[in-house]
Amino acid sequence: MFFRSRLAILLSVSFLSVSAHVALAEISIGGTFNSPGFDDQPTTTIENKLIEMIDLAAPRSSIQMSMYTFKRMPITLALLRAQSRGVRIELILDGKNKELEDKKGSPVHVLLKGTSDLAPLRCGTHSCVTFCGGILGGSCRGIVNNHNKFFLFSELQDGRKNVVALSSANFEEGMFHMYNDLLVLAGDTALFEGVQNYFNGLRNPFAKVPLQIRGQSAVIYTFPNQKYDPTLEILKQVQCHLPDSKIRITQSRFTDERLAIAKELLKLSQLGCQIQVITREEPLMQSPGLKVKATLRSLMQILPYKGHSKKAKNSNHSKTIAIDASFQGSAQKVQMVLTGSHNLNTNSLKNNDELQIQIIHPAVYKAYSHFFDQMLEEAQSVGYLGPF
């Protein structure tokens, strides 16, 4: 779904603010969701939307993408088709994808070698595909993973320009069995240029990249971040005195390393906010953390994770926080969403290349709240979750 509105939002020095001093801009915003249910059926909604956007890329425009896992041929062929129309393509991939470079038939190999009908990616004197390589893993600026999942489209043939698309989904078949989200913002030039600067900074780890990218419609937080926890600082600015205040969270991972967030959520619950957290059980990653579970108790519901339960078929991979409450002392409730590739664990905060967006917009909140309701209802219908 897409929303178009006059956004009245001030970007403060530290976080997205709801001050009366405003900057106006025409911004189009769209939310797309993978909601596969829990009966082992796949859904390709997000992939289909991204292929549609790639196919809409205007001649002589550019597409830039950073991705953790790249194993999907439909996306690969769409990118090569776009290049054949004169679109410039640049990719930055987590280093683990480099092992597929010489594996014939793999999407990475096809990107670099082409097909009988489509030429391989060409970017003049340098490669169109950059493989990150961190100290411990495949990150560019961190030490573990380039966990990003975002696209930049300079221009689409439907008239949209400066398009930023952030997702929780990787390019692999397993994502079709996971709840995921894709948020697309078009027309916010400052946000687009800021993420483009971050993209270029992934190729140059010595380049300075801000911890916040401020646009007219949203703020994007960049990671790794060794200085503070944006999610925690945002929650600390929520007040719960207004009727029916609520915070609804879906998280792929929520470990004890981010226990301070669980404690803040418990505090907000005690102050009057309705708190609902859905996460998934992933023992190998120590998620959810034992202390997190002990802190949140009935405020958290835990989904089985595919492969860790005979019953579990599909599960959750989204990383969303939807807030409907007073924010920064506002007299009325503010409807806000945080989403992106950022899990609630230490790797996402301090070790990985990640992006997390914060946006205040009633229609975006409504879409993400509906996504939460759908996941909750479908999980309850098969007996995975009880009522909150």
Sequence and secondary structure as in RCSB ss.txt:
>XXXX:A:sequence
MFFRSRLAILLSVSFLSVSAHVALAEISIGGTFNSPGFDDQPTTTIENKLIEMIDLAAPRSSIQMSMYTFKRMPI
TLALLRAQSRGVRIELILDGKNKELEDKKGSPVHVLLKGTSDLAPLRCGTHSCVTFCGGILGGSCRGIVNNHNKF
FLFSELQDGRKNVVALSSANFEEGMFHMYNDLLVLAGDTALFEGVQNYFNGLRNPFAKVPLQIRGQSAVIYTFPN
QKYDPTLEILKQVQCHLPDSKIRITQSRFTDERLAIAKELLKLSQLGCQIQVITREEPLMQSPGLKVKATLRSLM
QILPYKGHSKKAKNSNHSKTIAIDASFQGSAQKVQMVLTGSHNLNTNSLKNNDELQIQIIHPAVYKAYSHFFDQM
LEEAQSVGYLGPF
>XXXX:A:secstr
 EEEEEEEEEE SSSEE  S  EEEEEEEEEEEE   SSS    HHHHHHHHHHHHB TT EEEEEES B  HHH
HHHHHHHHHTT EEEEEE GGGGGGTTSTTSHHHHHHH  SSS     TTS SEEE   SSSS SSSSS B  EE
EEEEEBTTS EEEEEEES  BSGGGGGEEEEEEEEES HHHHHHHHHHHHHHH TTS   SEEE SSEEEEEE  
SS  HHHHHHTTEE  STT EEEEEES B GGGHHHHHHHHHHHHTT EEEEEEE BGGGTBS HHHHHHHGGGE
EEE  TTS SS   EE  EEEEEEEEETT SS EEEEEEES  BSHIIIIISBEEEEEEE HHHHHHHHHHHHHH
HHHHHHTTS    
